Amino acid sequence: MYQAGDTALVITVPEVESVVGGWRERFDPMAADGIPAHLTVLYPFLRQDRIDQDVLGALAGLFGGHRAFDVSFRECGRFPGLLYLAPEPDGPIRALTRAVHGRWPEAPPYRGRFGDPAPHVTMTQGQDPAVLDTVEADVRDKLPFGAAVRSVQLVAYDGTVWSSRADFPLGGQQPS
């Protein structure tokens, strides 16, 4: 799946963790690997050995040029074996992905496997439909809820766990 030295750009969503954290601990391997509930901006990003001060500065400038925003989670969605929460609106997240990929075209989202991937927060993966049904029924009762998106994190995998390497604030006026 991922290798030591892989990096990603993610938006952590602690508001989601409070709703689905227990399910993620049981049914999302990424939780055990140190990744909190998140929206992926770009995975994989550059290999860790390619990230230097110039790249960090470029990321800071790029993200600083995008306004902070709020999202809400109103419904669940599914991919095969995977249950997720869909953010609304998803346009600002897609814009961040396009901007990063435009600057680093050698890093297409999900290695180009999914075309234009839908932004989402994974709750379970690799599970049969009965598990997805159970989790969805529980989470549906807790919807809707909102989250503030104020920054993007660079995370890196060391071969055992993912950890944060840098946090890049989004720019513009803070939404109320």
Buried (B, 14 or more C-beta within 10 A) or exposed (E): EBEEBBBBBBBBBEBBBEBBBEBBEEBBEBBEBBBBBBBBBBBBBBBBEEBEEEBBEEBBEBBEEBBBBBBBBBBBEEEEEBBBBBBBEBEBBBBBBBBBBEEBEEBBBEEEEEEEBBBBBBBBBEBEEEBBEBBBEBBEEEEEBEBBBBBBBBBBBEEEEBEBEBEBEBBEEEEE
